[in-house]
Amino acid sequence: MTRAQQLLSKVAVATEKSEPPLTCVNFPSMDEKALANMRARVAQCRRLADSITDARAAAILRQMADEGDADIARLEAQAAESAANLPQSE
């Protein structure tokens, strides 16, 4: 098993766990440190995809990166919407 296949196998096992989706209700404070960590993982997936020769594994890593970017955008939009809905102090 190649290193890329081992990595993909670990990722597949991690994503099989049933976890509730991230929402403003069950994850109210998405801080910049967590978002930076997510962005770093997205970048890491892209770097690994660019450095391996297994086309299938590279495509999976790029898909993971794209999904990570979409998750980040969704979380930022939810946070902005929540902030906009807060009562204004007088």
N, C-alpha and C positions, 0 to 999 in steps of 0.2 A: 504494500500500500504506500503510495507516495505521500509526501508531507501535505500536499494540498488536499488529498483525499482524506487524510487523518483530520485535518482542520475542518473540512466540510462535514465529516461524520460527527465531530464534537458539536458543531453548530446545529446540525439536524437534531441531535439529542436534546440540546438546550432549548430549541424552539418547540419541541414536542410537549413540553411541560405546559399544563393548562394554567394560564394566569389571566386575571381580568385585564381588559384593555385599559390603557392609561387614559383617564378622563380628569376633568377639573374636579369631579366629585371625589374620586378615590386617590387622586394625586394632585392636591391643590397647589403646591408650590414648586413648580419646575424652575429651579434656579439656574443661573448661568453656568455654574460649575457642571451640573448634570448635562446641560445642552452642549457644553464644550466637550465633555466626555463622549457624548453621542456623535458629535461631528468628527472627533478623532477616530472613532471606530469606523465611521463611514470612509474617511480618508485612508485608513489602514486597509479596508477591504479593497479599495480602488488600487492602492499601491501593490497589494498582493496579487490582484487580478492582472496587473501590468507586468508582474515579474515571473509569472508561472507560464509554462508551455502547454498545459492541459486546457484546451479551449472550452470544454464543458465546465470545468471548475472555475475558469475565469469568468464565464458568462454568469454563473451562479453568484459569484462574489460581486459582480457589477449589479446584478439584480438586488442583492442584499443592500448594497450601497444606495441604490435608487430608492428602495423601500425605507431605508433609514432617513434619507433626505425628506421623503414624504411624511414620515412620522414626525420629524423635527418641525416641518412646516405646519403640520396639523396642530401640534402642541403649542407652537407659538401663536397660531391663530386663535386657539381656544383661550390662551392666556390673555391675548389682546381683547377678545370678546368679553371675558370675565371682568377685566379691568374697566372696560367701557360700561359695563352694567352695574358697577359699584355706585352706590349713592354718593353724590358730590357733597363734600363738607362745605358748610356756609361760613 
